[in-house]
Amino acid sequence: MAERERRLTPPYGGVFVARKRVMSADDLRRAVWRMAHEIVERNQGLGDVALIGLQTGGVPLAEHLAEALEKIEGIDVPVGSLDVAFYRDDIGLRPVLPEAVTDIPFDVDNRVIVLVDDVLFTGRTIRAALNALNDYGRPRAVQLAVMVDRGHRELPIRPDYVGKNLPTRRDEVVNVTSDGVDLGEMVK
Amino acid sequence: MKHLLSIADLGRDGIEEIHRLTASFLEVNRRPIPKVPALRGRTVCSLFFEDSTRTRLSFETAAKRLSADTLSFAVGSSSVNKGESVRDTVETVEAMGVDAFVVRHRSAGVPWQVARWTDAHVINAGDGWHEHPTQALLDTYTALERLGSLDGRRITIVGDVKHSRVARSNVLAFAALGAEVTLVAPPTLLPPSLVGWPVTVGDDLDAELSKSDIVYLLRLQRERMNEALLPSLREYTAGYGLTARRAGLLGPEAIIMHPGPMNRGVEIAAEVAELPSAVVVDQVRNGVAVRMAVLFLMLGSGSDLVASEPNHVEISPPPLGAFHAHIRGERQPKGEVDAEGVLGG
């Protein structure tokens, strides 16, 4: 999500140029494995737990977490995806279009929902996701898992599970793919 | 997107963009709380100079589900009855702070005029016999939902094409998406000229039905009887109504569409309207989501904030009846056309 925001933010467009690889594919796999263990430990099992990935970067990460959870506990955790475009607070300030149709194929009432995103930056996407989740029901608890926490929060939001804490400059861009995590800039 | 006046302004890409957004809004409409805050603080005014139930309600539902405020204007209870002009009405309402007008008028071209008088966005919700673009968007969406793709599909539009804005917009929309359009109508209810229309005309409904993927029935406006365009309702039904026998000629995958309100027993038999292949209810349901998509694209998506897109869309001149010239201009190939009308170079 963070990458998409950057891509669409003025001065519009540009190409991501990586400067430094900060996590390899193996690092990603190990981080997912550790975060999955933390989710199990924190919730004393997976009884009511469901994962919701945020479009678009959080969706593959949520699926990887679900695979790891299945290996650890032998339980298929429900996985959904959420697009927060209609809940953003910057509508009218920058282009906002949904990337994909939201798909939450389970009842969120009384569940522990783990929101999953690739990069946590200002926290505004998570704020929008919390509002969106409200329209689907009333979860017992909402937790947040992110692969990279890059700082620069603008709202009182903090993650429960973090792959890597990465100090960044505000104008840098963090790009998460299945090959790894890169730090770089958008170049016109 | 500054205005939505004609389907011709959208092209295939524009139609598909709106359809993509429509899928997102259908999901919103299935939620326990079918409302999103996307257009909070925006105001949408429906300016209906002609009677309408479903289109007006559909637009107002769409605006409310996006959290926009809605103003409603019905000519019967307004100052138009005191002689206020359309222009003064628009300017008065705009001064109250309106972001978008949804305009319906019995004369073709009025939404184009309104777009010149106001800085707000304008959506054509039906102008005379000319266009009804959101109807065509919801119809093509509904057909795609059932058929997957419209490329090479055959749609037969049956009935009063001459007086139908629904037919004009749908001909453009279905053709833009690759469908082959056939018109079947009594000669008195066909437009005087079909030059430039991407259609063929069939005269035998039974023969057309057996090869159609979609049969689209237009409402027969009963007032046409008084104009001596039809001998009798019964004769119309015998020649052009979708009776149970005719519905049996359709293929197993074929769908039956109608823009509503239906005259059961005239253009469509009562029991045919209840068949699983009749998607009339789907059309109404998709109508709300399509109109949400159009409103969001105009007022919320910030698509006009992208530098690569022009901030101001050129307004084409009001068509005022020159519909065939309008679409001919739209469809004319870019290369040189020689005297025989053959594309050269």
Interface residues (C-beta under 8 A of the other chain):
Chain A: L8 P11 Y12 G13 D83 A85 F86 Y87 I91 G92 L93 R94 P95 V96 L97 P98 A100 V101 T102 D103 N131 A132 N134 D135 Y136 G137
Chain B: L21 A23 S24 L26 E27 V28 R31 P32 I33 K35 V36 P37 A38 L39 L66 F296 G300 S301 G302 S303 L305 V306 A307 S308
